[in-house]
């Protein structure tokens, strides 16, 4: 990707060279909130729910832009304003680089369109925005399963989600916030999104995998979907797509990790991770 800066240096755009002129033409180099950029309209964005998003038409494509915000207790204490400021730009730049790496390795995630970085009043602080190509008809997995889809559609989505998380882990990525809101479901396929703070330990250990899967299971429990919209058979179907013949052993390992996860849940409440 290439970058372009505003004349005063307060705004920085990182995108494919072919898109930079169009982005500048929309006013994205102006130091204004993304909601005030020409043509921006409110958009629902499947994910962790840390703030809203806007939709922008970019040539023949449509992109969804979200403002990165802190989660957990810290985010609630800081509020929507202060919680959207970060020291440096690494958080968004690393997320773009990781998404590109996953796509190159055949994993499924939303394709990054651009990153926008605005300088704050305090030295070093930045407001970070990440745009991805819109996935037509996509819904986050939490909303999808809560809507009681037909059995065939539910089974297809479970298989797609299992395969998507498997591809993520096979690429060596441990998601920082793997939950049903960070899986998008569309037309029988699934994408893993919201890669900020995700890590690439070398190698990804079995315990890393189980911890990530237990976090996903906790999100279904937290949303009240276990035993209602999602049955034990559904979880096994997901794990079969993830790991094949070892699904029952994996189910037992994930269940053990979830039962021992009180400290993880406390960490999520405090800091937005666990």
C-alpha positions in Angstrom: 0.0 0.0 0.0 1.0 3.6 -0.5 0.3 6.7 1.6 -0.6 10.3 1.1 -0.7 13.1 3.7 -2.7 16.4 3.9 -0.7 19.6 3.3 -0.6 20.4 7.0 0.4 16.8 7.8 -2.5 16.2 10.2 -4.2 13.5 8.1 -2.6 10.4 6.6 -4.2 8.0 4.2 -2.8 4.5 3.6 -4.3 2.7 0.6 -3.6 1.1 -2.8 -2.1 3.8 -5.1 -4.9 3.4 -7.5 -7.4 4.5 -4.9 -5.6 7.5 -3.4 -6.9 10.1 -5.8 -10.5 9.0 -5.4 -10.1 9.0 -1.6 -8.7 12.5 -1.7 -11.5 13.6 -3.9 -14.0 12.6 -1.3 -12.3 14.9 1.2 -10.7 12.2 3.3 -7.5 14.3 3.6 -9.5 17.0 5.3 -9.2 16.9 9.1 -12.9 16.2 9.8 -14.6 13.2 11.5 -15.4 10.4 9.0 -19.1 11.0 9.5 -18.7 14.4 7.9 -16.8 13.2 4.8 -18.7 13.7 1.6 -21.1 10.9 0.8 -20.8 9.1 4.1 -24.0 7.4 5.3 -24.5 5.4 8.6 -23.8 1.7 8.3 -24.3 -1.4 10.4 -21.0 -3.1 10.9 -20.8 -6.7 12.2 -18.1 -6.8 14.9 -17.3 -6.0 18.4 -19.7 -3.1 18.5 -17.1 -0.5 19.6 -18.7 2.5 17.9 -20.6 3.0 14.7 -19.5 2.9 11.1 -20.2 4.7 7.8 -20.6 3.5 4.3 -18.8 5.2 1.4 -19.1 4.7 -2.4 -15.7 4.4 -3.9 -15.9 4.1 -7.6 -17.7 0.8 -8.4 -17.2 -0.5 -4.9 -18.7 0.3 -1.5 -16.5 0.4 1.6 -17.5 0.4 5.3 -15.4 2.6 7.6 -15.2 2.1 11.3 -13.5 4.3 13.9 -11.3 2.2 16.3 -12.3 2.5 19.9 -11.2 1.0 23.1 -13.4 -1.7 24.7 -13.9 -3.0 28.2 -14.1 -0.8 31.3 -11.4 1.5 30.1 -13.4 2.3 27.0 -16.5 2.9 29.0 -14.7 5.2 31.4 -13.1 7.2 28.6 -16.3 7.4 26.6 -16.8 7.6 22.8 -14.6 10.6 22.5 -11.5 9.9 24.4 -11.8 6.2 23.9 -11.2 6.7 20.1 -7.7 8.2 20.6 -4.6 6.0 20.6 -0.9 6.6 21.0 0.6 6.1 17.5 -0.9 4.4 14.5 0.4 0.9 14.8 -3.0 -0.6 15.9 -4.6 0.1 12.5 -1.5 -0.4 10.3 -0.9 -3.8 11.9 -4.5 -4.7 11.3 -4.2 -3.8 7.6 -1.0 -5.8 7.2 -2.4 -8.8 9.0 -5.6 -8.8 6.8 -3.4 -8.7 3.7 -1.3 -11.6 4.9 -4.4 -13.7 5.7 -5.9 -13.1 2.3 -2.6 -14.1 0.7 -2.7 -17.3 2.7 -6.2 -18.2 1.6 -8.0 -17.2 4.9 -11.2 -15.4 4.7 -11.4 -11.8 6.1 -12.7 -8.5 4.9 -10.4 -6.9 2.4 -8.9 -3.7 3.7 -9.6 -0.6 1.5 -7.7 2.1 3.4 -6.6 3.3 6.8 -7.1 6.9 7.9 -5.0 8.4 10.6 -5.8 11.9 12.1 -3.4 13.7 14.4 -4.7 14.7 17.9 -4.0 17.8 19.9 -1.6 15.9 22.2 1.7 14.9 20.7 1.7 11.3 19.5 -2.1 10.7 19.8 -4.0 9.6 16.8 -7.6 8.9 15.8 -7.7 5.7 13.7 -10.2 4.6 11.1 -10.2 1.4 9.1 -12.1 0.8 5.9 -12.9 -2.6 4.4 -14.7 -3.6 1.2 -18.3 -4.2 1.9 -19.5 -7.8 1.9 -23.0 -7.7 0.3 -25.7 -9.2 2.4 -23.3 -10.0 5.3 -24.6 -10.3 8.9 -22.5 -11.0 12.0 -22.9 -14.5 13.2 -24.5 -13.5 16.5 -27.4 -11.8 14.6 -27.6 -14.5 12.1 -28.0 -17.4 14.6 -30.3 -15.4 16.8 -32.7 -14.9 13.8 -33.5 -18.6 13.8 -32.5 -19.3 10.2 -33.7 -22.4 8.4 -31.9 -25.6 9.5 -30.0 -26.0 6.2 -28.8 -22.4 6.4 -27.8 -22.7 10.0 -25.8 -25.9 9.3 -24.1 -24.2 6.3 -23.2 -21.2 8.4 -21.7 -23.4 11.2 -19.6 -25.2 8.7 -18.4 -22.0 7.1 -17.6 -20.4 10.5 -15.6 -23.5 11.5 -13.6 -23.5 8.3 -13.0 -19.7 8.6 -11.6 -20.0 12.1 -9.5 -23.1 11.1 -8.0 -21.1 8.2 -7.2 -18.2 10.6 -5.4 -20.5 13.0 -3.6 -22.4 10.2 -2.3 -19.0 9.1 -0.8 -18.7 12.6 -3.1 -16.0 13.9 -4.5 -15.8 17.4 -7.5 -13.5 17.3 -7.5 -11.0 20.2 -11.3 -10.9 20.4 -12.8 -13.9 18.7 -16.6 -13.8 19.3 -19.7 -14.3 17.2 -19.9 -10.6 16.4 -16.5 -10.8 14.7 -17.6 -13.5 12.3 -19.5 -12.3 9.2 -21.9 -14.7 7.4 -22.9 -14.2 3.8 -24.2 -16.7 1.2 -22.9 -19.8 2.9 -19.4 -18.4 3.6 -17.9 -16.8 6.7 -15.2 -14.1 7.2 -13.2 -13.4 10.4 -13.1 -9.6 11.0 -11.8 -7.1 13.6 -8.1 -8.2 13.6 -6.8 -5.3 15.8 -4.4 -6.5 18.5 -4.4 -10.1 17.1 -1.1 -11.8 17.3 1.0 -14.2 15.3 2.8 -16.5 17.8 5.2 -18.9 16.2 3.9 -21.5 16.2 0.2 -21.3 17.2 0.0 -23.9 20.0 -2.9 -26.3 20.7 -3.6 -24.3 23.9 -3.7 -21.0 21.8 -6.3 -22.6 19.6 -8.4 -24.0 22.5 -8.3 -20.6 24.3 -9.5 -18.8 21.2 -12.3 -21.3 20.6 -13.3 -21.1 24.3 -13.6 -17.3 23.9 -15.9 -17.8 21.0 -18.0 -20.2 23.0 -18.2 -17.7 25.9 -19.5 -15.1 23.5 -22.4 -17.4 22.5 -23.0 -18.1 26.2 -22.9 -14.4 27.0 -25.4 -13.6 24.3 -27.8 -16.3 25.6 -27.6 -18.4 22.4 -26.3 -21.6 23.9 -29.1 -24.1 24.4 -31.5 -21.9 22.5 -30.3 -20.8 19.0 -27.3 -23.1 19.2 -27.4 -26.7 20.5 -24.5 -29.0 21.5 -25.0 -30.7 18.1 -24.4 -27.3 16.4 -21.2 -26.8 18.4 -20.0 -30.2 17.3 -20.9 -29.4 13.7 -18.8 -26.2 14.0 -15.9 -28.1 15.5 -16.1 -30.8 12.8 -15.6 -28.2 10.2 -12.7 -26.8 12.3 -10.9 -30.0 13.1 -12.6 -33.0 11.6 -12.4 -36.3 13.4 -11.1 -34.8 16.7 -14.2 -32.7 17.3 -15.4 -34.5 20.5 -11.9 -34.3 22.1 -11.7 -30.6 21.1 -15.2 -30.0 22.5 -14.2 -31.4 25.8 -11.0 -29.3 25.9 -12.9 -26.1 25.0 -15.6 -26.8 27.6 -12.9 -27.3 30.3 -11.2 -24.1 29.3 -14.6 -22.2 29.4 -15.4 -23.5 32.9 -12.0 -22.3 34.1 -12.5 -19.0 32.5 -13.7 -16.8 35.3 -10.5 -14.7 35.2 -10.8 -14.4 31.5 -14.3 -13.0 31.8 -13.1 -10.6 34.4 -10.3 -9.4 32.1 -12.9 -9.0 29.3 -15.1 -6.8 31.5 -12.1 -4.7 32.6 -10.0 -4.4 29.5 -12.0 -5.8 26.6 -9.8 -8.9 26.3 -9.4 -12.2 28.0 
